[in-house]
Amino acid sequence: MTTFNEQFYDIDPFSPPSPGTLLTPQFLEMVDVDNDGVIGPGDTIDGRTITQSWPDDRISVDDDNIAGGEYSITGVTYYFAGGGTLFTPIDGTVLKETYFQSTEQLSPGQSGVPTDRFGPPCFTPGTLIDTADGARAIETLRPGDLVRTADAGLQTLLGLERRTFRARGKCAPVLIREGALGNRRDLRVSQEHRMLITGWRAEMATGSDEVLVAAKHLVNGNSIVIDETETVDYIHLLFDRHQIVFAEGIASESFLPAFAVDRAEAGVNRETLDLFPELLRNSAGFAQTARPVARRREALLLRDAA
């Protein structure tokens, strides 16, 4: 069995709530019971057995619950034995607290979803992270180590998680070749991992001179490429809030749990909260990302301006 930790909304696009309903992310354990690389009937989420899988549902949400700010999320809706549904994105969206607006599209039919459509935001082994003791390989770090951050100086590392994936499709790493973004050496990160882009290009594309951009949106086929291999290990770094850290000399994000503000009250990330109960006392630290996040169209504008 292969276990993943994924983000979900408790919603059924087929029978949606009223417009303006608050949606709060949950971070739950998803298990590929038969190890076939597909999440569908017979597999489990949060210990519940999936009975139906409806990919390509699409919903519209609005962070401010005002007209004109809507955006879409495409995902898969799972139904469970004993009732209940969960919706998780398969388009790279990082869920956050937002407001439901409408169902835009319903799945054309049932099918399982390959695990490579669920992408983790992480670094890979060998990546040098700036710490109080200089640059250290990420796999040598331990809870309690001090890591250099852009906004808060040296911060205590709460924990790390390491998982192995088949490095194909959405789970293949992005290779950022030496110097492509100012990095000292080649850097490999997951496709969803967000890099900090600064300067006039960021401001032109997003209106902010510092913005986080998913690595997959920076792929240009030359200096930044998808690097498919047999397997890849991903490692994420957890602090008491979302931080900007330095890997191979360039800035990118730390792990952002899929709960924030009142999300922690839902007990949605039980594993993380059991290991790090202090996050409950500081859940506001995850209320927002350390920098604005570029949407796909903005990120592509930024990439093309490089």
Secondary structure, 3 states (H helix, E strand, C coil): CEEEEEEEECCCCCCCCCCCCEECCEEEEEEECCCCCEECCCCEECCEEEEEEEEEEEEEEECCCCCCCCEEEEEEEEEECCCCEEEEECCCCCCCCEEEEEEEECCCCCCCEEHHHCCCCCECCCCEEEECCEEEEHHHCCCCCEEEECCCEEEECCEEEEEEEECCHHHCCEEECCCCCCCCCCEEECCCCEEEEECHHHHHHHCCCEEEEEHHHHCCCCCEEECCCCEEEEEEEECCCCCEEEECCEEEECCCCCCCHHHHHHCCCHHHHHHCCHHHHCHHHHCCCCCCECCHHHHHHHHHHC
